[in-house]
Amino acid sequence: MFELAIDGKITITLDAGEREVLGQLFDQLAQLLQELGAQETSDPLEIMLGMNGSTQISDDPALARLFPDGYSNDEHASADFRRFTEQDLRQQKIAALSDVRDTLENKQDSTSVNSQQAQSWLKAINDLRLVLGTRLEITQENDFDFDSDDPGVNLYNYLTYLQGTLIDSLS
């Protein structure tokens, strides 16, 4: 869990098992984000500026949750928005996961994180919760049982707790 020390440093304390499980989950999230979404184009300007991203929302509900429509009422504007932004957003998410993996590679139970690493942790945990919540079909509309003994629900609750301790230490 994350804690704010008296000197203002944020520390994360995880045992070896927690580091291993989180590492595997973040690796799986990185693999999910690596799904190619670029459109074939011969325009070098589009390629150079990264404007050749996918124009379609993903068929995978978890990816659709991570990269939702920018304009729900305008299909063409939404396609352009996705084409111009999705690749950059993917790269930002992958970079945050890389920062988190660097922190997890520290074999000590407690380690300090700087402000950039803390923000990366916040992004990565949030993305992981969104994916897991989508896979578990957690929505605002359904009456989900968060007290279930289901391992996925327990993991979701753990990630929520971990995210909460990070937010508390940042505020």
C-alpha positions as CSV (number, residue, x, y, z in Angstrom):
1,M,0.0,0.0,0.0
2,F,1.0,3.6,-0.4
3,E,1.9,5.9,2.5
4,L,3.0,9.5,2.8
5,A,6.1,9.8,5.0
6,I,6.7,12.8,7.3
7,D,9.5,14.0,4.9
8,G,6.9,14.1,2.1
9,K,8.0,11.0,0.2
10,I,5.5,8.5,-0.9
11,T,6.4,4.9,-0.2
12,I,4.8,1.7,-1.5
13,T,4.9,-1.4,0.6
14,L,4.3,-4.7,-1.2
15,D,5.3,-8.2,-0.3
16,A,6.9,-10.5,-2.9
17,G,3.5,-12.1,-3.7
18,E,1.8,-8.8,-4.3
19,R,4.6,-7.6,-6.5
20,E,4.4,-10.9,-8.5
21,V,0.6,-10.7,-9.0
22,L,0.7,-7.0,-9.9
23,G,3.6,-7.5,-12.2
24,Q,1.7,-10.3,-14.1
25,L,-1.5,-8.1,-14.3
26,F,0.4,-5.1,-15.6
27,D,2.2,-7.3,-18.1
28,Q,-1.2,-8.6,-19.3
29,L,-2.5,-5.1,-19.6
30,A,0.5,-4.0,-21.6
31,Q,-0.1,-6.9,-24.0
32,L,-3.7,-5.9,-24.4
33,L,-2.6,-2.3,-25.2
34,Q,-0.2,-3.6,-27.8
35,E,-3.0,-4.6,-30.0
36,L,-2.3,-3.0,-33.3
37,G,-4.8,-0.3,-34.2
38,A,-3.1,1.5,-37.1
39,Q,-4.8,1.9,-40.4
40,E,-2.9,1.2,-43.6
41,T,-1.9,4.4,-45.3
42,S,0.8,5.5,-47.7
43,D,0.7,9.2,-46.6
44,P,4.1,9.8,-45.0
45,L,2.7,12.9,-43.1
46,E,-0.1,10.8,-41.5
47,I,2.5,8.2,-40.4
48,M,5.0,10.8,-39.2
49,L,2.4,12.6,-37.1
50,G,0.8,9.4,-35.9
51,M,-2.5,10.2,-37.5
52,N,-3.0,6.7,-38.9
53,G,-4.7,5.3,-35.9
54,S,-7.8,3.1,-36.0
55,T,-11.1,4.8,-36.7
56,Q,-13.3,2.1,-35.2
57,I,-14.0,1.4,-31.6
58,S,-12.5,-1.9,-30.5
59,D,-14.6,-5.1,-30.5
60,D,-13.0,-6.0,-27.2
61,P,-15.2,-4.3,-24.5
62,A,-12.2,-3.7,-22.2
63,L,-10.3,-1.8,-25.0
64,A,-13.5,0.0,-25.8
65,R,-13.7,1.1,-22.1
66,L,-10.1,2.3,-22.2
67,F,-10.6,4.2,-25.5
68,P,-14.3,5.2,-25.6
69,D,-15.9,7.3,-28.3
70,G,-15.0,11.0,-28.2
71,Y,-18.3,12.0,-29.8
72,S,-21.2,9.6,-29.1
73,N,-23.6,11.5,-31.4
74,D,-21.3,12.0,-34.4
75,E,-19.8,8.9,-35.9
76,H,-17.4,10.8,-38.3
77,A,-16.1,13.1,-35.6
78,S,-15.6,10.2,-33.3
79,A,-13.7,8.3,-36.0
80,D,-11.4,11.3,-36.6
81,F,-10.9,11.8,-32.8
82,R,-9.9,8.2,-32.4
83,R,-7.6,8.3,-35.5
84,F,-5.8,11.3,-34.1
85,T,-5.6,10.4,-30.4
86,E,-5.7,6.7,-29.8
87,Q,-2.2,5.8,-30.7
88,D,-0.8,8.5,-28.5
89,L,-3.0,7.5,-25.6
90,R,-1.9,3.9,-26.0
91,Q,1.7,5.0,-25.8
92,Q,1.1,7.0,-22.7
93,K,-0.6,4.1,-21.0
94,I,2.3,1.7,-22.0
95,A,4.8,4.3,-20.7
96,A,3.0,4.4,-17.4
97,L,3.0,0.6,-17.2
98,S,6.8,0.7,-17.8
99,D,7.3,3.1,-14.9
100,V,5.2,0.8,-12.7
101,R,7.2,-2.3,-13.7
102,D,10.4,-0.5,-12.9
103,T,9.1,0.1,-9.4
104,L,8.0,-3.5,-9.0
105,E,11.4,-4.8,-10.0
106,N,12.8,-3.4,-6.7
107,K,12.9,-6.5,-4.5
108,Q,12.5,-4.6,-1.2
109,D,9.2,-4.7,0.5
110,S,9.1,-0.8,0.7
111,T,10.4,1.6,-1.9
112,S,9.9,5.3,-2.4
113,V,8.3,6.6,-5.6
114,N,8.7,10.1,-7.0
115,S,5.8,12.2,-8.2
116,Q,6.0,10.9,-11.8
117,Q,6.1,7.3,-10.7
118,A,3.1,8.0,-8.4
119,Q,1.1,9.4,-11.4
120,S,2.1,6.3,-13.4
121,W,0.9,4.1,-10.7
122,L,-2.4,6.0,-10.6
123,K,-2.9,5.7,-14.3
124,A,-1.9,2.0,-14.4
125,I,-4.1,1.0,-11.5
126,N,-7.1,2.9,-12.9
127,D,-6.7,1.3,-16.3
128,L,-6.4,-2.2,-14.7
129,R,-9.5,-1.5,-12.7
130,L,-11.4,-0.4,-15.8
131,V,-10.4,-3.6,-17.7
132,L,-11.1,-5.9,-14.8
133,G,-14.4,-4.1,-14.1
134,T,-15.4,-4.6,-17.7
135,R,-14.5,-8.3,-17.6
136,L,-16.5,-8.7,-14.4
137,E,-19.4,-6.7,-15.9
138,I,-19.4,-4.1,-13.2
139,T,-21.6,-1.2,-14.2
140,Q,-23.4,1.6,-12.5
141,E,-26.7,0.0,-13.7
142,N,-26.3,-3.4,-12.1
143,D,-26.3,-4.3,-8.4
144,F,-22.9,-5.9,-8.2
145,D,-21.9,-8.0,-5.2
146,F,-18.6,-6.6,-4.1
147,D,-18.6,-9.0,-1.1
148,S,-18.4,-12.0,-3.3
149,D,-15.7,-14.7,-2.8
150,D,-14.9,-14.6,-6.5
151,P,-11.2,-14.1,-7.0
152,G,-11.8,-11.5,-9.7
153,V,-13.9,-9.5,-7.3
154,N,-11.3,-9.8,-4.5
155,L,-8.7,-8.6,-7.0
156,Y,-10.9,-5.7,-8.0
157,N,-11.4,-4.7,-4.3
158,Y,-7.7,-5.0,-3.7
159,L,-6.9,-2.7,-6.6
160,T,-9.5,-0.2,-5.4
161,Y,-7.9,-0.2,-1.9
162,L,-4.4,0.2,-3.4
163,Q,-5.7,3.1,-5.6
164,G,-7.3,4.7,-2.5
165,T,-4.1,4.6,-0.5
166,L,-2.3,6.2,-3.4
167,I,-4.9,9.0,-3.7
168,D,-4.8,9.6,0.0
169,S,-1.0,9.9,0.0
170,L,-1.2,12.3,-2.9
171,S,-3.7,14.6,-1.3
